Amino acid sequence: MSTHHRAAVLGSPIAHSLSPVLHRAAYAELGLDDWSYDRFEIDEQALPGFVEGLDGSWAGLSLTMPLKRAVIPLLDAISDTAASVEAVNTVVFGEDGRRTGDNTDIPGMVAALRERGVDKVESAAILGAGATASSALAALSGICAGPVTAYVRSAARADEMRGWGERLGVDVRIADWAEADLALAAPLIIATTPAGAADALAGSVPERPGTLFDVLYEPWPTRLASAWAERGGAVVGGLDLLVHQAVLQVEQMTGRSPAPLAAMRKAGEEALAAR
């Protein structure tokens, strides 16, 4: 009986994933010499066959786009957190082969904000309305006392965000993307837009900015994050989110706690600097 334990990140595209760097750094720090972590280019069509083919050496999977929803029918159970946004980014295999799905993006966001001293806000704004925006709403459901204004480009996205707000118990107000500069006055802004989409807002940073959580990590810093920091605002970045959600994955997959946050962040920073 081999003691080797395996884990991996799946998705498409996957070549640029930092997950292997973060998880391997954790294994090294924890002295888990018999653990390995790989990456596999897997799309929705290939996912069921891949999961069915895994043997007992597998401890867990990290899932990125476009698999976070596609994996759900393949699981025996999912956490309330994952169910709340219909997205699983973590699968843990029990010793009996049972597959349990969870979402560490949401508590990862909360932990990344808490690390910067943000654990309660009166109101917040979200830029964008994709999958990350629903996770942001779920994170805000626990830390935002008042309304969350979502700045979106289309009526369909607006309806989607309203629906998530109702499900998550968040008072969501919808605003047009053309007015996104108004978002920057909020005490907490979570930018979930693709690279470059929020660059034009860099000239609209207020005199006394609150906290900006920009979920991008490449390229970093974004123009908005740079302008924010120059004005003295607190900035939480995509690498912070990546590290905090990976910390929770490592703890669930290995059963070891706490996972080595500092070593994982350092490995991530070095990998990004080398690109």
Accessible surface in RSA format (square Angstrom, percent):
REM  Atomic radii and reference values for relative SASA: ProtOr
REM  Chains: A
REM  Algorithm: Lee & Richards
REM  Probe-radius: 1.40
REM  Slices: 20
REM RES _ NUM      All-atoms   Total-Side   Main-Chain    Non-polar    All polar
REM                ABS   REL    ABS   REL    ABS   REL    ABS   REL    ABS   REL
RES MET A   1   229.09 118.6 150.10  99.3  78.99 188.1 127.67 108.5 101.42 134.4
RES SER A   2    83.19  70.3  51.83  69.2  31.36  72.2  55.43 118.0  27.76  38.9
RES THR A   3    97.30  69.2  88.95  90.2   8.35  19.9  70.39  94.5  26.91  40.7
RES HIS A   4    68.99  37.7  65.38  45.4   3.61   9.2  48.18  49.7  20.80  24.2
RES HIS A   5    67.60  36.9  67.60  47.0   0.00   0.0  40.21  41.4  27.39  31.9
RES ARG A   6    73.21  30.7  73.21  37.3   0.00   0.0  10.71  14.6  62.50  37.9
RES ALA A   7     0.00   0.0   0.00   0.0   0.00   0.0   0.00   0.0   0.00   0.0
RES ALA A   8     0.00   0.0   0.00   0.0   0.00   0.0   0.00   0.0   0.00   0.0
RES VAL A   9     2.96   2.0   2.96   2.7   0.00   0.0   2.96   2.6   0.00   0.0
RES LEU A  10     0.00   0.0   0.00   0.0   0.00   0.0   0.00   0.0   0.00   0.0
RES GLY A  11     0.00   0.0   0.00   N/A   0.00   0.0   0.00   0.0   0.00   0.0
RES SER A  12    35.03  29.6  24.60  32.8  10.43  24.0   2.49   5.3  32.53  45.6
RES PRO A  13   122.75  89.5 108.57  99.0  14.18  51.5 109.22  90.2  13.53  84.1
RES ILE A  14     9.02   5.1   7.49   5.6   1.53   3.7   8.91   6.4   0.11   0.3
RES ALA A  15    73.70  67.8  57.22  88.3  16.48  37.5  61.38  86.4  12.32  32.6
RES HIS A  16   125.30  68.5 122.26  85.0   3.04   7.8  89.25  92.0  36.05  41.9
RES SER A  17    18.19  15.4   8.83  11.8   9.36  21.6  11.76  25.0   6.43   9.0
RES LEU A  18     1.94   1.1   0.49   0.4   1.45   3.6   0.49   0.3   1.45   3.9
RES SER A  19    10.16   8.6   9.94  13.3   0.22   0.5   0.00   0.0  10.16  14.2
RES PRO A  20     0.04   0.0   0.04   0.0   0.00   0.0   0.04   0.0   0.00   0.0
RES VAL A  21    43.12  28.4  36.89  33.4   6.23  15.0  41.02  35.6   2.10   5.7
RES LEU A  22     0.00   0.0   0.00   0.0   0.00   0.0   0.00   0.0   0.00   0.0
RES HIS A  23     0.20   0.1   0.20   0.1   0.00   0.0   0.00   0.0   0.20   0.2
RES ARG A  24   113.85  47.8 109.05  55.6   4.79  11.4  46.35  63.3  67.50  40.9
RES ALA A  25    20.09  18.5   8.87  13.7  11.22  25.5  17.39  24.5   2.71   7.2
RES ALA A  26     0.00   0.0   0.00   0.0   0.00   0.0   0.00   0.0   0.00   0.0
RES TYR A  27     8.10   3.8   7.88   4.5   0.21   0.6   7.58   5.7   0.52   0.6
RES ALA A  28    79.78  73.4  50.26  77.6  29.52  67.2  60.89  85.8  18.89  50.0
RES GLU A  29   112.41  64.5  81.73  61.8  30.68  73.1  14.40  27.9  98.01  80.0
RES LEU A  30    31.18  17.4  19.47  13.9  11.70  29.4  23.71  16.6   7.47  20.1
RES GLY A  31    48.29  59.6   0.00   N/A  48.29  59.6  27.11  74.4  21.18  47.4
RES LEU A  32    23.06  12.8  19.48  13.9   3.58   9.0  20.37  14.3   2.69   7.2
RES ASP A  33   137.85  96.6 100.99 100.5  36.86  87.2  44.77 105.4  93.08  92.8
RES ASP A  34    53.87  37.7  48.13  47.9   5.75  13.6  26.92  63.4  26.96  26.9
RES TRP A  35    32.45  13.0  17.11   8.3  15.34  36.0  11.12   5.9  21.33  34.6
RES SER A  36    32.91  27.8  29.10  38.8   3.81   8.8  30.54  65.0   2.37   3.3
RES TYR A  37     1.46   0.7   0.00   0.0   1.46   3.8   0.00   0.0   1.46   1.8
RES ASP A  38    44.70  31.3  44.54  44.3   0.16   0.4  11.80  27.8  32.91  32.8
RES ARG A  39    86.32  36.2  69.09  35.2  17.23  41.0  24.71  33.8  61.61  37.3
RES PHE A  40    61.03  30.5  58.35  36.1   2.68   7.0  61.03  37.0   0.00   0.0
RES GLU A  41   105.30  60.5  80.19  60.7  25.11  59.8  56.73 109.7  48.57  39.7
RES ILE A  42    16.42   9.3  15.57  11.6   0.85   2.1  16.42  11.8   0.00   0.0
RES ASP A  43    56.98  39.9  54.32  54.1   2.66   6.3  14.90  35.1  42.08  42.0
RES GLU A  44    74.55  42.8  66.87  50.6   7.68  18.3  21.86  42.3  52.69  43.0
RES GLN A  45   148.73  83.2 120.27  87.9  28.46  67.8  69.99 149.0  78.74  59.7
RES ALA A  46    46.67  42.9  33.53  51.7  13.14  29.9  43.89  61.8   2.77   7.3
RES LEU A  47     0.65   0.4   0.65   0.5   0.00   0.0   0.65   0.5   0.00   0.0
RES PRO A  48    57.03  41.6  56.95  51.9   0.08   0.3  57.02  47.1   0.01   0.0
RES GLY A  49    52.52  64.8   0.00   N/A  52.52  64.8  39.35 108.0  13.18  29.5
RES PHE A  50    40.75  20.4  28.19  17.5  12.56  32.7  37.34  22.6   3.41   9.8
RES VAL A  51     4.38   2.9   1.98   1.8   2.40   5.8   1.98   1.7   2.40   6.5
RES GLU A  52   113.35  65.1  88.63  67.0  24.72  58.9  42.92  83.0  70.43  57.5
RES GLY A  53    64.13  79.1   0.00   N/A  64.13  79.1  34.41  94.4  29.71  66.5
RES LEU A  54    36.85  20.5  12.58   9.0  24.27  61.0  13.41   9.4  23.43  63.1
RES ASP A  55    95.42  66.8  78.87  78.5  16.54  39.1  45.56 107.2  49.85  49.7
RES GLY A  56    79.71  98.3   0.00   N/A  79.71  98.3  43.36 119.0  36.34  81.4
RES SER A  57    30.34  25.6  19.97  26.6  10.38  23.9  24.42  52.0   5.92   8.3
RES TRP A  58    18.48   7.4  10.04   4.9   8.44  19.8   4.93   2.6  13.55  22.0
RES ALA A  59    11.46  10.5   6.83  10.5   4.63  10.5  10.78  15.2   0.68   1.8
RES GLY A  60     0.00   0.0   0.00   N/A   0.00   0.0   0.00   0.0   0.00   0.0
RES LEU A  61     0.56   0.3   0.56   0.4   0.00   0.0   0.56   0.4   0.00   0.0
RES SER A  62     4.26   3.6   4.26   5.7   0.00   0.0   4.26   9.1   0.00   0.0
RES LEU A  63     5.52   3.1   0.00   0.0   5.52  13.9   0.22   0.2   5.30  14.3
RES THR A  64    43.07  30.6  43.07  43.7   0.00   0.0  17.93  24.1  25.14  38.0
RES MET A  65   104.81  54.3 103.90  68.8   0.91   2.2  97.93  83.3   6.88   9.1
RES PRO A  66    43.60  31.8  32.44  29.6  11.17  40.6  34.55  28.5   9.05  56.3
RES LEU A  67     0.00   0.0   0.00   0.0   0.00   0.0   0.00   0.0   0.00   0.0
RES LYS A  68    44.14  21.5  43.13  26.5   1.01   2.4  13.05  11.7  31.09  33.1
RES ARG A  69   133.29  56.0 129.04  65.8   4.24  10.1  64.88  88.7  68.40  41.5
RES ALA A  70    34.29  31.5  13.81  21.3  20.49  46.6  25.40  35.8   8.89  23.6
RES VAL A  71     0.63   0.4   0.63   0.6   0.00   0.0   0.63   0.5   0.00   0.0
RES ILE A  72    44.44  25.3  39.69  29.6   4.75  11.4  39.69  28.6   4.75  12.9
RES PRO A  73   112.01  81.6  73.48  67.0  38.53 140.1  85.58  70.7  26.43 164.3
RES LEU A  74    34.33  19.1  25.21  18.0   9.12  22.9  30.44  21.4   3.88  10.4
RES LEU A  75    24.35  13.6   1.30   0.9  23.05  58.0   1.89   1.3  22.46  60.4
RES ASP A  76    84.22  59.0  51.48  51.2  32.74  77.4   9.79  23.0  74.43  74.2
RES ALA A  77    34.37  31.6  23.77  36.7  10.60  24.1  34.19  48.1   0.18   0.5
RES ILE A  78    54.10  30.8  28.55  21.3  25.55  61.6  29.37  21.1  24.73  67.1
RES SER A  79    34.02  28.7  23.23  31.0  10.79  24.9  34.02  72.4   0.00   0.0
RES ASP A  80   129.17  90.5 119.41 118.9   9.76  23.1  38.46  90.5  90.71  90.5
RES THR A  81    48.33  34.4  42.41  43.0   5.92  14.1  13.86  18.6  34.47  52.1
RES ALA A  82     0.00   0.0   0.00   0.0   0.00   0.0   0.00   0.0   0.00   0.0
RES ALA A  83    40.55  37.3  36.24  55.9   4.31   9.8  38.08  53.6   2.48   6.6
RES SER A  84    34.11  28.8  25.09  33.5   9.02  20.8  31.08  66.2   3.03   4.2
RES VAL A  85     1.02   0.7   0.21   0.2   0.81   2.0   0.21   0.2   0.81   2.2
RES GLU A  86    65.47  37.6  65.06  49.2   0.40   1.0  21.21  41.0  44.25  36.1
RES ALA A  87    15.02  13.8  15.02  23.2   0.00   0.0  15.02  21.1   0.00   0.0
RES VAL A  88     0.00   0.0   0.00   0.0   0.00   0.0   0.00   0.0   0.00   0.0
RES ASN A  89     3.73   2.6   3.73   3.6   0.00   0.0   1.48   3.6   2.25   2.2
RES THR A  90     0.34   0.2   0.00   0.0   0.34   0.8   0.00   0.0   0.34   0.5
RES VAL A  91     1.62   1.1   1.62   1.5   0.00   0.0   1.62   1.4   0.00   0.0
RES VAL A  92    33.68  22.2  32.69  29.6   0.99   2.4  32.69  28.4   0.99   2.7
RES PHE A  93    30.92  15.5  15.92   9.9  14.99  39.0  15.92   9.7  14.99  42.9
RES GLY A  94    33.11  40.8   0.00   N/A  33.11  40.8  25.56  70.1   7.55  16.9
RES GLU A  95   193.95 111.4 148.29 112.2  45.66 108.7  70.68 136.7 123.28 100.7
RES ASP A  96   119.40  83.6  75.06  74.7  44.34 104.8  53.36 125.6  66.04  65.9
RES GLY A  97    45.56  56.2   0.00   N/A  45.56  56.2  32.63  89.6  12.92  28.9
RES ARG A  98   116.85  49.1 111.80  57.0   5.05  12.0  37.72  51.6  79.13  48.0
RES ARG A  99    44.53  18.7  44.53  22.7   0.00   0.0   2.42   3.3  42.11  25.5
RES THR A 100    54.17  38.5  53.28  54.0   0.89   2.1  39.99  53.7  14.18  21.4
RES GLY A 101     0.00   0.0   0.00   N/A   0.00   0.0   0.00   0.0   0.00   0.0
RES ASP A 102    23.45  16.4  23.45  23.3   0.00   0.0   5.89  13.9  17.56  17.5
RES ASN A 103     1.38   0.9   0.63   0.6   0.75   1.8   0.00   0.0   1.38   1.3
RES THR A 104     0.56   0.4   0.56   0.6   0.00   0.0   0.56   0.8   0.00   0.0
RES ASP A 105    16.88  11.8  16.88  16.8   0.00   0.0   4.98  11.7  11.90  11.9
RES ILE A 106    12.35   7.0  12.35   9.2   0.00   0.0  12.35   8.9   0.00   0.0
RES PRO A 107    50.85  37.1  44.30  40.4   6.56  23.8  48.68  40.2   2.17  13.5
RES GLY A 108     0.00   0.0   0.00   N/A   0.00   0.0   0.00   0.0   0.00   0.0
RES MET A 109     0.38   0.2   0.38   0.2   0.00   0.0   0.38   0.3   0.00   0.0
RES VAL A 110    28.77  18.9  28.33  25.6   0.44   1.1  28.33  24.6   0.44   1.2
RES ALA A 111    25.90  23.8  22.80  35.2   3.10   7.1  23.40  33.0   2.50   6.6
RES ALA A 112     0.29   0.3   0.00   0.0   0.29   0.7   0.00   0.0   0.29   0.8
RES LEU A 113     0.16   0.1   0.16   0.1   0.00   0.0   0.16   0.1   0.00   0.0
RES ARG A 114   139.73  58.7 130.52  66.5   9.21  21.9  51.52  70.4  88.21  53.5
RES GLU A 115    75.73  43.5  39.44  29.8  36.29  86.4  36.84  71.3  38.90  31.8
RES ARG A 116    98.56  41.4  72.66  37.0  25.90  61.7  31.88  43.6  66.68  40.4
RES GLY A 117    64.56  79.6   0.00   N/A  64.56  79.6  35.06  96.2  29.50  66.1
RES VAL A 118    17.61  11.6  14.13  12.8   3.48   8.4  16.80  14.6   0.82   2.2
RES ASP A 119    81.95  57.4  76.30  75.9   5.65  13.4  15.85  37.3  66.10  65.9
RES LYS A 120   139.95  68.3 119.36  73.2  20.59  49.0  93.73  84.4  46.22  49.2
RES VAL A 121    15.71  10.3   9.40   8.5   6.31  15.2  15.71  13.7   0.00   0.0
RES GLU A 122   132.71  76.2 127.67  96.6   5.05  12.0  62.66 121.2  70.05  57.2
RES SER A 123    33.92  28.7  33.92  45.3   0.00   0.0  18.01  38.3  15.91  22.3
RES ALA A 124     2.94   2.7   0.00   0.0   2.94   6.7   0.00   0.0   2.94   7.8
RES ALA A 125     2.05   1.9   2.05   3.2   0.00   0.0   2.05   2.9   0.00   0.0
RES ILE A 126     0.00   0.0   0.00   0.0   0.00   0.0   0.00   0.0   0.00   0.0
RES LEU A 127     0.00   0.0   0.00   0.0   0.00   0.0   0.00   0.0   0.00   0.0
RES GLY A 128    10.73  13.2   0.00   N/A  10.73  13.2  10.73  29.4   0.00   0.0
RES ALA A 129     8.97   8.2   1.31   2.0   7.65  17.4   1.31   1.9   7.65  20.3
RES GLY A 130    26.66  32.9   0.00   N/A  26.66  32.9  20.38  55.9   6.28  14.1
RES ALA A 131    59.46  54.7  37.67  58.1  21.79  49.6  45.82  64.5  13.64  36.1
RES THR A 132    48.35  34.4  43.39  44.0   4.97  11.8  13.80  18.5  34.55  52.2
RES ALA A 133     0.00   0.0   0.00   0.0   0.00   0.0   0.00   0.0   0.00   0.0
RES SER A 134     6.31   5.3   6.31   8.4   0.00   0.0   0.03   0.1   6.27   8.8
RES SER A 135     7.60   6.4   7.60  10.1   0.00   0.0   1.08   2.3   6.52   9.1
RES ALA A 136     0.00   0.0   0.00   0.0   0.00   0.0   0.00   0.0   0.00   0.0
RES LEU A 137     0.00   0.0   0.00   0.0   0.00   0.0   0.00   0.0   0.00   0.0
RES ALA A 138     9.83   9.0   3.09   4.8   6.74  15.3   3.14   4.4   6.69  17.7
RES ALA A 139     1.38   1.3   0.04   0.1   1.34   3.1   0.74   1.0   0.64   1.7
RES LEU A 140     0.28   0.2   0.01   0.0   0.27   0.7   0.01   0.0   0.27   0.7
RES SER A 141    55.38  46.8  25.05  33.4  30.33  69.9   8.57  18.3  46.81  65.6
RES GLY A 142    50.55  62.3   0.00   N/A  50.55  62.3  36.15  99.2  14.41  32.3
RES ILE A 143    10.58   6.0  10.43   7.8   0.15   0.4  10.58   7.6   0.00   0.0
RES CYS A 144    17.75  13.4   0.55   0.6  17.20  40.4   1.23   3.1  16.51  17.8
RES ALA A 145    72.64  66.8  29.12  44.9  43.52  99.0  39.42  55.5  33.23  88.0
RES GLY A 146    21.87  27.0   0.00   N/A  21.87  27.0  17.35  47.6   4.52  10.1
RES PRO A 147    40.43  29.5  39.67  36.2   0.76   2.7  39.67  32.8   0.76   4.7
RES VAL A 148     0.00   0.0   0.00   0.0   0.00   0.0   0.00   0.0   0.00   0.0
RES THR A 149    33.87  24.1  33.87  34.3   0.00   0.0  12.42  16.7  21.45  32.4
RES ALA A 150     0.00   0.0   0.00   0.0   0.00   0.0   0.00   0.0   0.00   0.0
RES TYR A 151    15.18   7.1  15.18   8.6   0.00   0.0   0.42   0.3  14.76  18.2
RES VAL A 152     7.04   4.6   4.17   3.8   2.87   6.9   5.64   4.9   1.40   3.8
RES ARG A 153   152.16  63.9 119.21  60.8  32.95  78.5  62.71  85.7  89.45  54.2
RES SER A 154    48.47  41.0  39.30  52.5   9.17  21.1  44.55  94.9   3.93   5.5
RES ALA A 155    80.76  74.3  66.30 102.3  14.46  32.9  72.06 101.5   8.70  23.0
RES ALA A 156    73.28  67.4  59.90  92.4  13.38  30.4  66.34  93.4   6.94  18.4
RES ARG A 157   102.78  43.2 102.77  52.4   0.01   0.0  16.55  22.6  86.23  52.3
RES ALA A 158     8.23   7.6   8.23  12.7   0.00   0.0   8.23  11.6   0.00   0.0
RES ASP A 159    90.85  63.6  81.70  81.3   9.15  21.6  28.67  67.5  62.18  62.0
RES GLU A 160    84.06  48.3  73.57  55.7  10.50  25.0  33.45  64.7  50.61  41.3
RES MET A 161     0.57   0.3   0.57   0.4   0.00   0.0   0.00   0.0   0.57   0.8
RES ARG A 162   109.68  46.0 106.38  54.2   3.30   7.9  44.73  61.1  64.94  39.4
RES GLY A 163    31.13  38.4   0.00   N/A  31.13  38.4  29.71  81.5   1.42   3.2
RES TRP A 164    27.88  11.2  26.41  12.8   1.47   3.5  19.36  10.3   8.52  13.8
RES GLY A 165     0.89   1.1   0.00   N/A   0.89   1.1   0.63   1.7   0.26   0.6
RES GLU A 166   147.31  84.6 118.25  89.5  29.06  69.2  53.01 102.5  94.30  77.0
RES ARG A 167   127.25  53.4  87.96  44.8  39.29  93.5  55.01  75.2  72.24  43.8
RES LEU A 168    25.89  14.4   7.24   5.2  18.64  46.9  12.46   8.8  13.43  36.1
RES GLY A 169    70.09  86.4   0.00   N/A  70.09  86.4  37.77 103.6  32.32  72.4
RES VAL A 170    16.79  11.1   4.17   3.8  12.62  30.4   8.51   7.4   8.29  22.5
RES ASP A 171    70.49  49.4  57.00  56.7  13.48  31.9  35.01  82.4  35.48  35.4
RES VAL A 172    23.81  15.7   2.28   2.1  21.53  51.9   2.28   2.0  21.53  58.4
RES ARG A 173   125.35  52.6 120.77  61.6   4.58  10.9  45.80  62.6  79.55  48.2
RES ILE A 174    49.39  28.1  16.04  12.0  33.35  80.4  16.04  11.6  33.35  90.5
RES ALA A 175    17.55  16.1  10.89  16.8   6.66  15.2  17.55  24.7   0.01   0.0
RES ASP A 176    82.99  58.1  74.53  74.2   8.47  20.0  29.20  68.7  53.79  53.6
RES TRP A 177    38.02  15.3  35.07  17.0   2.95   6.9  19.37  10.3  18.65  30.3
RES ALA A 178    90.60  83.3  51.45  79.4  39.15  89.1  62.60  88.2  28.00  74.2
RES GLU A 179    84.62  48.6  82.67  62.5   1.94   4.6  21.13  40.9  63.49  51.8
RES ALA A 180     2.03   1.9   1.44   2.2   0.58   1.3   1.44   2.0   0.58   1.5
RES ASP A 181    65.62  46.0  56.67  56.4   8.95  21.2   9.54  22.5  56.08  55.9
RES LEU A 182   112.46  62.6 100.92  72.2  11.54  29.0 103.83  72.9   8.64  23.2
RES ALA A 183     1.46   1.3   0.00   0.0   1.46   3.3   1.46   2.1   0.00   0.0
RES LEU A 184     1.69   0.9   1.12   0.8   0.57   1.4   1.12   0.8   0.57   1.5
RES ALA A 185    85.77  78.9  55.88  86.2  29.89  68.0  59.59  83.9  26.18  69.3
RES ALA A 186    17.65  16.2   9.36  14.4   8.28  18.8  15.52  21.9   2.13   5.6
RES PRO A 187    57.92  42.2  47.07  42.9  10.85  39.4  53.75  44.4   4.17  25.9
RES LEU A 188     0.10   0.1   0.10   0.1   0.00   0.0   0.10   0.1   0.00   0.0
RES ILE A 189     0.00   0.0   0.00   0.0   0.00   0.0   0.00   0.0   0.00   0.0
RES ILE A 190     0.00   0.0   0.00   0.0   0.00   0.0   0.00   0.0   0.00   0.0
RES ALA A 191     1.38   1.3   0.99   1.5   0.39   0.9   0.99   1.4   0.39   1.0
RES THR A 192    18.36  13.1   0.34   0.3  18.02  42.9   0.17   0.2  18.19  27.5
RES THR A 193    10.53   7.5   7.47   7.6   3.07   7.3   6.36   8.5   4.18   6.3
RES PRO A 194    98.76  72.0  89.22  81.3   9.54  34.7  97.86  80.8   0.90   5.6
RES ALA A 195    60.99  56.1  34.95  53.9  26.03  59.2  35.29  49.7  25.70  68.1
RES GLY A 196    44.02  54.3   0.00   N/A  44.02  54.3  22.25  61.1  21.76  48.7
RES ALA A 197    31.50  29.0   9.58  14.8  21.92  49.9  20.88  29.4  10.62  28.1
RES ALA A 198     9.62   8.8   7.86  12.1   1.76   4.0   7.97  11.2   1.65   4.4
RES ASP A 199    38.59  27.0  38.32  38.1   0.26   0.6   7.73  18.2  30.86  30.8
RES ALA A 200    92.83  85.4  62.29  96.1  30.54  69.5  70.71  99.6  22.12  58.6
RES LEU A 201    17.81   9.9  17.80  12.7   0.01   0.0  17.81  12.5   0.00   0.0
RES ALA A 202    18.04  16.6  10.33  15.9   7.71  17.5  10.64  15.0   7.40  19.6
RES GLY A 203    78.64  97.0   0.00   N/A  78.64  97.0  41.43 113.7  37.21  83.3
RES SER A 204    47.83  40.4  28.39  37.9  19.44  44.8  16.23  34.6  31.60  44.3
RES VAL A 205    10.28   6.8   2.98   2.7   7.30  17.6   2.98   2.6   7.30  19.8
RES PRO A 206    38.93  28.4  28.61  26.1  10.32  37.5  38.93  32.1   0.00   0.0
RES GLU A 207   135.53  77.8 120.61  91.2  14.92  35.5  59.48 115.1  76.04  62.1
RES ARG A 208   223.43  93.8 197.64 100.8  25.79  61.4  71.01  97.1 152.42  92.4
RES PRO A 209    20.48  14.9   3.02   2.7  17.46  63.5   3.33   2.7  17.15 106.6
RES GLY A 210    27.74  34.2   0.00   N/A  27.74  34.2  22.73  62.4   5.01  11.2
RES THR A 211    12.93   9.2  12.93  13.1   0.00   0.0   0.25   0.3  12.68  19.2
RES LEU A 212     0.00   0.0   0.00   0.0   0.00   0.0   0.00   0.0   0.00   0.0
RES PHE A 213     0.00   0.0   0.00   0.0   0.00   0.0   0.00   0.0   0.00   0.0
RES ASP A 214     3.94   2.8   3.94   3.9   0.00   0.0   0.00   0.0   3.94   3.9
RES VAL A 215    22.85  15.0  12.70  11.5  10.15  24.5  12.70  11.0  10.15  27.5
RES LEU A 216    34.96  19.5  33.55  24.0   1.40   3.5  34.96  24.6   0.00   0.0
RES TYR A 217    52.84  24.7  49.80  28.3   3.03   7.9  27.79  20.9  25.05  30.9
RES GLU A 218    68.00  39.0  52.16  39.5  15.84  37.7  32.93  63.7  35.07  28.6
RES PRO A 219    89.78  65.4  84.88  77.4   4.90  17.8  89.77  74.1   0.01   0.1
RES TRP A 220   101.44  40.7  66.79  32.3  34.65  81.4  43.17  23.0  58.27  94.5
RES PRO A 221    78.11  56.9  62.36  56.8  15.75  57.2  62.36  51.5  15.75  97.9
RES THR A 222    10.60   7.5   6.35   6.4   4.25  10.1  10.60  14.2   0.00   0.0
RES ARG A 223   148.97  62.5 141.84  72.3   7.13  17.0  54.90  75.0  94.07  57.0
RES LEU A 224     0.86   0.5   0.86   0.6   0.00   0.0   0.86   0.6   0.00   0.0
RES ALA A 225     2.00   1.8   0.91   1.4   1.09   2.5   0.99   1.4   1.01   2.7
RES SER A 226    38.68  32.7  32.60  43.5   6.08  14.0  25.88  55.1  12.79  17.9
RES ALA A 227    18.97  17.4  15.79  24.4   3.19   7.2  17.80  25.1   1.17   3.1
RES TRP A 228     0.00   0.0   0.00   0.0   0.00   0.0   0.00   0.0   0.00   0.0
RES ALA A 229    58.18  53.5  42.49  65.6  15.69  35.7  43.50  61.3  14.69  38.9
RES GLU A 230   151.53  87.0 111.33  84.2  40.20  95.7  52.40 101.4  99.13  80.9
RES ARG A 231   111.38  46.8  91.06  46.4  20.32  48.4  21.40  29.2  89.98  54.5
RES GLY A 232    67.06  82.7   0.00   N/A  67.06  82.7  34.68  95.2  32.38  72.5
RES GLY A 233     9.72  12.0   0.00   N/A   9.72  12.0   0.88   2.4   8.84  19.8
RES ALA A 234    42.77  39.3  30.06  46.4  12.70  28.9  40.09  56.5   2.67   7.1
RES VAL A 235    27.01  17.8  15.46  14.0  11.55  27.8  15.46  13.4  11.55  31.3
RES VAL A 236     0.00   0.0   0.00   0.0   0.00   0.0   0.00   0.0   0.00   0.0
RES GLY A 237     5.21   6.4   0.00   N/A   5.21   6.4   3.98  10.9   1.23   2.8
RES GLY A 238     1.72   2.1   0.00   N/A   1.72   2.1   0.06   0.2   1.66   3.7
RES LEU A 239    23.55  13.1  22.63  16.2   0.92   2.3  22.63  15.9   0.92   2.5
RES ASP A 240    13.09   9.2  12.97  12.9   0.13   0.3   0.74   1.7  12.36  12.3
RES LEU A 241    17.36   9.7  17.36  12.4   0.00   0.0  17.36  12.2   0.00   0.0
RES LEU A 242    32.71  18.2  32.71  23.4   0.00   0.0  32.71  23.0   0.00   0.0
RES VAL A 243     0.00   0.0   0.00   0.0   0.00   0.0   0.00   0.0   0.00   0.0
RES HIS A 244    16.41   9.0  15.44  10.7   0.96   2.5  10.21  10.5   6.20   7.2
RES GLN A 245    11.99   6.7  11.99   8.8   0.00   0.0   2.28   4.8   9.71   7.4
RES ALA A 246     0.00   0.0   0.00   0.0   0.00   0.0   0.00   0.0   0.00   0.0
RES VAL A 247    16.86  11.1  16.86  15.3   0.00   0.0  16.86  14.6   0.00   0.0
RES LEU A 248    48.13  26.8  47.77  34.2   0.36   0.9  47.96  33.7   0.17   0.4
RES GLN A 249     2.30   1.3   2.30   1.7   0.00   0.0   0.00   0.0   2.30   1.7
RES VAL A 250     0.40   0.3   0.00   0.0   0.40   1.0   0.40   0.3   0.00   0.0
RES GLU A 251    39.04  22.4  32.64  24.7   6.40  15.2   9.33  18.1  29.70  24.3
RES GLN A 252    72.78  40.7  51.35  37.5  21.43  51.0  33.61  71.5  39.17  29.7
RES MET A 253    13.35   6.9   0.40   0.3  12.95  30.8   0.28   0.2  13.07  17.3
RES THR A 254    22.98  16.3   0.28   0.3  22.70  54.1   1.64   2.2  21.34  32.3
RES GLY A 255    65.84  81.2   0.00   N/A  65.84  81.2  34.10  93.6  31.74  71.1
RES ARG A 256   100.87  42.4  98.80  50.4   2.06   4.9  34.91  47.7  65.96  40.0
RES SER A 257    88.52  74.8  51.69  69.0  36.84  84.9  31.16  66.3  57.37  80.4
RES PRO A 258   110.41  80.5 102.98  93.9   7.43  27.0 102.98  85.0   7.43  46.2
RES ALA A 259     6.42   5.9   0.00   0.0   6.42  14.6   0.00   0.0   6.42  17.0
RES PRO A 260    21.96  16.0  10.76   9.8  11.20  40.7  21.96  18.1   0.00   0.0
RES LEU A 261    51.53  28.7  48.85  34.9   2.67   6.7  48.85  34.3   2.67   7.2
RES ALA A 262    80.61  74.1  69.39 107.1  11.22  25.5  73.75 103.9   6.86  18.2
RES ALA A 263    28.03  25.8  16.01  24.7  12.02  27.3  22.89  32.2   5.14  13.6
RES MET A 264     0.00   0.0   0.00   0.0   0.00   0.0   0.00   0.0   0.00   0.0
RES ARG A 265    43.69  18.3  43.69  22.3   0.00   0.0  23.29  31.8  20.40  12.4
RES LYS A 266   127.69  62.3 126.76  77.8   0.93   2.2  84.07  75.7  43.62  46.5
RES ALA A 267    20.24  18.6  15.24  23.5   4.99  11.4  18.34  25.8   1.89   5.0
RES GLY A 268     0.00   0.0   0.00   N/A   0.00   0.0   0.00   0.0   0.00   0.0
RES GLU A 269    89.15  51.2  83.14  62.9   6.01  14.3  31.55  61.0  57.60  47.0
RES GLU A 270    96.27  55.3  88.73  67.1   7.54  18.0  46.40  89.7  49.87  40.7
RES ALA A 271    24.22  22.3  12.44  19.2  11.78  26.8  21.42  30.2   2.79   7.4
RES LEU A 272    34.55  19.2  22.90  16.4  11.65  29.3  23.13  16.2  11.42  30.7
RES ALA A 273    88.12  81.0  49.53  76.4  38.58  87.8  62.66  88.2  25.46  67.4
RES ALA A 274    90.31  83.0  48.37  74.7  41.94  95.4  60.38  85.0  29.94  79.3
RES ARG A 275   118.01  49.5  51.63  26.3  66.38 158.1  65.88  90.0  52.13  31.6
END  Absolute sums over single chains surface
CHAIN  1 A    12249.5       9035.9       3213.6       6733.5       5516.0
END  Absolute sums over all chains
TOTAL         12249.5       9035.9       3213.6       6733.5       5516.0
